[in-house]
Amino acid sequence: MVKRGTVLAACGIAALAAGQPPSTYTETIPGTRVSFEMVAIPSGHFTMGSPATEKGRTASEGPPHDVELRAFWIGSTEVTWDEYDLFAFSMDVERPSSAQPRPAPPSGADAVTRPTPPYGDESFGYGKGKQPAINMTWHAAMEYCRWLSAKTGKTYRLPTEAEWEYAARAGTTTAYSFGGDARALGDYAWTRENSGERPHPVATKKPNAWGLFDMHGNVSEWILDQYDAGYYRTVQPGTVGPVLLPGNHRFPHVSRGGSWDDEASLARSAARRGSAPDWSRRDPQSPKSIWWHTNALFAGFRVVRAVEEQDNLKGFRSTITRDSSQ
Amino acid sequence: MSADQFTAAPSRRDFIKTTTAATLGLSFAPMMPGAYASGTDAIRIGLIGCGGRGTGAVLNAFEGAEGVKLVAMGDAFADRLASSLSEIGKEHAAQVDVPKDRQFVGFDAYRHVLASDANYIILATPPGFRPIHLAAAIAAGKHVFTEKPIAVDGPGIRQVFALVEQAKAKGLGVAAGTQRRHQTGYLETLKRVQDGAIGKIVAARCAWNQGFLWKKDRQPEWSDVEWQLRNWLYFTWLSGDHIVEQHVHNIDVVNWAMGTHPVAAHGMGGRQVRTGPEWGHIFDHFSIDYEYPGNVHLHSQARQIQGCEGSVSEALVGDRGQCQVDKYAITGAKAWKFDGKDNAPYVQEHTDFIASLRAGKPLNELKNVTESTLTAIMGRMSAYTGQPVTWDQALNSTEALMPPSLTFGPMEVPPVPMPGRTKLT
């Protein structure tokens, strides 16, 4: 890992004001016992994309280009059902026992829109708890981050594609964060080869060098960026915080890291995938749900938090509505 | 895509002739061969029930075949019709030909849709209306794509069973929204089961267990009837309860695998968590032991309670292997896993149906969906009463849930069934 620059002191966070680098912390979602860990990732630069020689690589991963990033935190795991259920089913505002008085919704969080219920079992029989949440749309993942931000008073969001790959590589330049040989992948990842055709509880394989679990495999992770196979050809080398901001179309957005349902090559650090309408192939309604896919049992996400947010992401939110076209 | 492209099709004249004959109720066989003989004749959809599913079904039909237009729409509510028309027109304006005088609102909207020149009726209202609408559509000589379930009570089921042969005699096709029967993975899996991959089926399981579904907050201007209609899931006269409305899909898969329907149900269920008046009067969980001929049993579960284990699935136990149908997987001596590309079943069901009409061999899926619906109703009756219920008891039940006449106004919520006290009628 190359570490460059220091975090600016103007970010208003006490530890940083003293010139300290950010440190890893545990966030407990207020009003619940549900918590998750946010790993501090120092600012730095890396080569994004893959060389033409990398096995399994596609043209969309090139050309490799140098990217600079500010410091941020990233979830050590994918968002679990324990976390996502609070948002998706308002389990933070409603109590299952009618004997208890219903507490007032926390200020701010109440304004966030919540998913409409799915017509079916959103867990697809894989269980909940520490299983990664699956099958939510990009819009839903974005709204989860808004909800989480309102609940915690910190601004969480989806990772940019550059942030995600930087964190996945953890300083490496090889196809995987542990090297170039896919034969070791089973120690780090749930993919089609070893998953038994299902997702698994988060953090049950080895983490990468920066302490992040399941960056390879388990569930493919939503990225804030719109997907464009030719995007890398347009990025100027040395760009700080590159991001391709999406508009209000439902597709395509980037999903990264491969999944329990994918072969090893899709789990590579540089492998890119764009979401597509057939992820909702079995939604019988029209308009189709903007909250739940029906055929994306492989799709999940993790959250990041900028130490100092870049200008073009300040206040950025999904503008997708029921009227949005594909 | 111009409208002329279809109205100018060579066999248009023949088609008018045959549909007119059907409309007049004439019965001569074989009547319909030639009806879509060119393979490109216009399918003119009349949509009855303009909610999310009806809207989706129209778009599925557009995607499923060439030469499909929407020509008439009906719904109880003007706002639902308008939003459906707007949604369909967003990307398919050229296929929408529904002027104001073919937009019908109210309880009799279906009659007007059926009186239009639509030749492909989509029934997607709440299921309580289905037998009435289906009977009227067959009487009007229309091909019908009907959503599941097909009825909510014994009288409705009997009415629909009588339509199976009537439709055939008139050369009319009836496709049902049990889309798993058009889903590649299900078809491939059950073909192997029926070819003996797991031997003789000795037991089965199926479930539709999920969390809460949508509901609409009551508005001050809504009458009782409007409130119930807009929250139709939660009233048995409209939905049949969720074991019928939703779980019929899984039951249908097991009936399909068994090649028959159960002879009796021993069920239980209740309303444990979803107890507020906003949830109508239906149960939130069912567990049914279904008995098939030969003492083969199906354990069926249907639950809509938040925060519980989820499962939407069907499994078969054979004497030489097992099949997890929903995962397209067979274990045992002839282990197998579907590894092909799955299709889009909601589109495929229209592709298959329209192809059958154009080939002059209209599909008739009515018997299967009616049997599966009655299977679910039999389970509900057993759970509501706490008594065993046989196929014949369910079929011959005189309990008609639909009010004899329906107008927007006051309507009491039926009582919550109480096992041991609620009687089978």
Interface residues (C-beta under 8 A of the other chain):
Chain A: D85 F89 M91 P96 S98 T116 P117 P118 Y119 G120 D121 E122 S123 F124 G125 G127 K128 E197 D278 R281 R282 D283 P284 Q285 S286 P287 K288 D323 S325
Chain B: G52 R53 T55 G56 A57 V58 L59 E87 I88 K90 E91 Q179 W208 N209 Q210 G211 F212 L213 W214 Q246 V273 T275 G276 Q306 G307 E309 G310 S311 V312 S313 K327 D342 A344 P345 Y346
